[in-house]
Amino acid sequence: MTAVTVRVPAKVNLQLAVGPAREDGYHDLVNVFHAVSLFDEVTVTRAEPGPLRLTVCGDLESHTARVPLDGSNLAARAAELLAREAGVEPAVRIHLDKSIPVAGGMAGGSADAAAALVACNTLWGAGLSDADLHALAARLGSDVPFPLLGGSAVGTGRGEHLTPMPCGGRFSWVFALAEGGLSTAAVFREYDRLRPDAPPPRPDPGLAAALAEGDAPALGAALANDLERAALTLRPELRRTLDTGRAAGALGAIVSGSGPTCAFLAADAAAADRIAAALTGSGNCAGTVRAYGDVPGATVVGPPER
């Protein structure tokens, strides 16, 4: 086996409840993840010993230009971490074929790291279990474990402790992309400034019921993101994007994660078309992409190159 390709999805947060900052700098969360059909493909290929090489391509050229191609990239860090665990040299080349927005609040970097863990585990025959991979993912970042699982799940702690949630239907989504990204750390700092007395996070049983029953109108009404106010303070123009999608008939509109991507839940595919057209025509966003959820997590695709 000389190469392995893993396909991995983006996420949208259906609920993101954020508690006060902890002593370790993290925040306790109730984070309902929902995997959607925007995928990156990560290919790990055996290479000669030496510095780990990383390349990138994708449809969103303005986004791929912002992907770091050095050791700071989460996918590279994932490969090096798994190599240490497996006792092998990280002699690989990593290629990212990206469709997930970069720094857009949809966990594209975390998804690539999850995919790199699965790909390297397969390529090197390391034999790590799903639980082992989850533990390594949590060391890399709070959002990295979920793309391994996919589907829908609630994350607690700092988001890394996952419990799968039933999803009773296929939900149609439109995502409005923004020029430039938003720093997750900056959004959390602004959240702390705006809500120094934030209460402990609590799950929303109504949202869980709507998701399980496949009730799109109820799910749209229940969407909630405690970071949205902070994101809108840093990027006030996102409010116009949210208003445009709502006026076009979105059942729910929300900033995805730390932003700046905005997510719109549609009643069906035809409604999603209308929402996307309104957003594109408004000039309030850099573009739109369509997706559905939920979908499976990181998956080895096709026979490995031999």
Backbone hydrogen bonds, N-H to C=O, Kabsch-Sander energy under -0.5 kcal/mol:
donor,donor_aa,acceptor,acceptor_aa,energy
2,T,305,E,-2.1
3,A,305,E,-1.1
4,V,44,V,-2.0
6,V,42,V,-2.5
7,R,299,T,-3.1
8,V,40,D,-2.5
10,A,36,V,-0.9
10,A,38,L,-1.9
11,K,106,M,-1.5
12,V,34,H,-2.1
14,L,12,V,-0.7
14,L,32,V,-2.5
15,Q,32,V,-0.7
16,L,224,A,-1.7
17,A,30,V,-2.8
18,V,16,L,-0.5
19,G,28,D,-3.0
22,R,26,Y,-3.9
25,G,22,R,-1.7
28,D,20,P,-0.8
29,L,157,G,-3.1
30,V,17,A,-2.0
31,N,155,G,-2.6
32,V,15,Q,-2.8
32,V,30,V,-0.6
33,F,31,N,-0.9
33,F,153,A,-2.9
34,H,12,V,-1.3
35,A,151,G,-3.0
36,V,10,A,-2.0
37,S,292,Y,-2.0
38,L,36,V,-1.9
39,F,37,S,-0.5
40,D,8,V,-2.4
41,E,97,D,-2.4
42,V,6,V,-2.8
43,T,41,E,-0.5
43,T,95,H,-2.7
44,V,4,V,-2.7
44,V,42,V,-0.5
45,T,43,T,-0.5
45,T,93,R,-2.7
46,R,2,T,-2.7
47,A,91,A,-2.3
53,R,92,V,-1.1
55,T,94,I,-2.5
57,C,96,L,-2.6
59,D,98,K,-1.0
61,E,59,D,-1.3
63,H,60,L,-1.1
64,T,60,L,-2.8
65,A,61,E,-1.7
66,R,63,H,-2.0
67,V,64,T,-1.5
73,N,70,D,-1.8
77,R,73,N,-2.4
78,A,74,L,-2.3
79,A,75,A,-2.2
80,E,76,A,-2.3
81,L,77,R,-2.3
82,L,78,A,-2.6
83,A,79,A,-2.2
84,R,80,E,-1.9
85,E,81,L,-2.0
86,A,82,L,-2.6
87,G,83,A,-1.3
88,V,83,A,-2.1
91,A,89,E,-2.1
92,V,90,P,-1.7
93,R,45,T,-2.7
94,I,53,R,-2.8
95,H,43,T,-2.8
95,H,93,R,-0.5
96,L,55,T,-2.5
97,D,41,E,-2.9
97,D,95,H,-0.6
98,K,57,C,-3.0
98,K,96,L,-0.7
104,G,101,P,-0.6
111,A,107,A,-2.5
112,D,108,G,-2.2
113,A,109,G,-1.9
114,A,110,S,-2.3
115,A,111,A,-2.5
116,A,112,D,-2.4
117,L,113,A,-2.0
118,V,114,A,-2.0
119,A,115,A,-2.9
120,C,116,A,-2.7
121,N,117,L,-2.2
122,T,118,V,-1.9
123,L,119,A,-3.1
124,W,120,C,-2.7
125,G,122,T,-0.7
126,A,121,N,-1.6
127,G,121,N,-0.7
133,L,129,S,-2.5
134,H,130,D,-2.4
135,A,131,A,-2.1
136,L,132,D,-2.2
137,A,133,L,-2.8
138,A,134,H,-2.3
139,R,135,A,-1.2
140,L,136,L,-1.1
140,L,137,A,-0.6
141,G,137,A,-1.6
144,V,141,G,-1.0
148,L,144,V,-0.6
148,L,145,P,-1.2
149,L,145,P,-0.9
149,L,146,F,-1.2
150,G,146,F,-2.9
151,G,295,V,-3.3
153,A,33,F,-1.9
154,V,163,T,-2.5
155,G,31,N,-3.1
156,T,161,H,-2.3
159,G,156,T,-1.8
161,H,156,T,-1.8
162,L,160,E,-0.9
163,T,154,V,-1.9
165,M,152,S,-2.8
168,G,211,L,-2.8
171,F,169,G,-0.6
171,F,293,G,-3.2
172,S,266,A,-0.7
173,W,291,A,-3.0
174,V,264,F,-2.2
175,F,289,V,-2.9
176,A,262,C,-2.7
177,L,175,F,-0.6
177,L,287,G,-2.9
182,L,103,A,-1.3
187,V,183,S,-2.2
188,F,184,T,-2.3
189,R,185,A,-2.2
190,E,186,A,-2.2
191,Y,187,V,-2.4
192,D,188,F,-2.5
193,R,189,R,-1.8
194,L,190,E,-2.5
195,R,191,Y,-2.8
198,A,195,R,-1.5
208,A,204,D,-1.9
209,A,205,P,-2.2
210,A,206,G,-2.3
211,L,207,L,-2.5
212,A,208,A,-2.3
213,E,209,A,-2.2
214,G,210,A,-0.7
214,G,211,L,-0.8
215,D,210,A,-2.3
216,A,214,G,-1.1
219,L,215,D,-2.4
220,G,216,A,-3.0
221,A,217,P,-1.9
222,A,218,A,-1.2
223,L,219,L,-1.0
223,L,220,G,-0.6
224,A,14,L,-2.0
226,D,16,L,-3.1
228,E,225,N,-1.6
231,A,227,L,-2.5
232,L,228,E,-2.8
233,T,229,R,-1.8
234,L,230,A,-1.9
235,R,231,A,-2.4
238,L,235,R,-2.0
239,R,236,P,-1.6
240,R,237,E,-0.8
241,T,237,E,-1.1
242,L,238,L,-2.3
243,D,239,R,-2.4
244,T,240,R,-2.3
245,G,241,T,-2.1
246,R,242,L,-2.2
247,A,243,D,-2.5
248,A,244,T,-1.4
249,G,246,R,-1.8
250,A,245,G,-2.0
251,L,265,L,-2.8
252,G,265,L,-0.9
254,I,263,A,-2.3
256,S,261,T,-2.8
257,G,255,V,-0.6
259,G,256,S,-2.6
261,T,104,G,-1.1
262,C,176,A,-2.0
263,A,254,I,-3.5
264,F,174,V,-2.5
265,L,252,G,-2.2
266,A,172,S,-2.7
272,A,268,D,-2.2
273,D,269,A,-2.0
274,R,270,A,-1.8
275,I,271,A,-2.4
276,A,272,A,-2.7
277,A,273,D,-2.4
278,A,274,R,-2.3
279,L,275,I,-2.4
280,T,276,A,-2.6
281,G,277,A,-2.5
282,S,278,A,-1.2
283,G,279,L,-0.7
283,G,280,T,-0.7
284,N,279,L,-0.6
286,A,177,L,-2.6
287,G,177,L,-0.8
289,V,175,F,-1.9
291,A,173,W,-2.1
293,G,171,F,-1.8
294,D,35,A,-0.6
295,V,35,A,-0.6
297,G,149,L,-1.0
298,A,147,P,-2.7
299,T,7,R,-2.6
301,V,5,T,-2.3
